Amino acid sequence: MSIMGMGVTEQDRAIIGRILSGETDAFRYLVAKYKGLAFHVVRSMIADSSEHEDLAQDILARVFESLPTFRFRCGLATWISRIGYNTCLNQLRRVKSRPHETMKYRAEGYRVDDITPNSGGNSTPVESQTPYSVICRKELDVAVRDSIKKLPAHYRLVVTLYYLESFSIADIALSLGIPKGTIKSDLFRARAKLKDDLLQKFTIEDLL
């Protein structure tokens, strides 16, 4: 389930209060809710899948350690994604790797209707789909995932937060410490790159 990039929920606020009051076992509730977000950030930035589990755990550990500094000025998901972003950047600096050199990134969860150019809810209704159209749609799903793998790490992360985690432009900007205008440009350029790559395999009509 996607974690919307918005203000701190009353449930999160209560759990944080319990943790800061010494009930550290309550942190498991935040782990259950936000571990998926931690993994999405890691997968979008780190190519080596063998590092994903440890890095996601590292992010959650940093979240626990940093909770006393959380000032409730942004959504908890936004704050956690920023910790994840910085954790992955530090890892990349340590190993001096380039995340887009391999094709190990997992893009499960993206919907073609969300990401393909000119999408606007005009996809073929389920009841009118033919077996052929279903097969074509599955082929397009695979192609979109492959195209996402080719995006530079920063674009992959922005696409992940916007389409998969349903973050707003403002929340992504806050998470990454980047101006909102830059995030908008990054999304535009990422979609353009996806379009260029997909048009090598499909017609424009296939992408509508």
QUIJO-V140098 format. One record per helix or strand. SS is the DSSP state (@ for helix, = for strand). FROM is the first residue (numbers start at 0). LEN is the number of residues. If there is no record, write none. Layout:
BEGIN
SS&FROM&LEN + SS&FROM&LEN
END
This chain:
BEGIN
@&9&11 + @&23&22 + @&48&21 + @&75&20 + @&98&3 + @&111&4 + @&125&3 + @&130&20 + @&152&12 + @&168&8 + @&179&19 + @&203&4
END
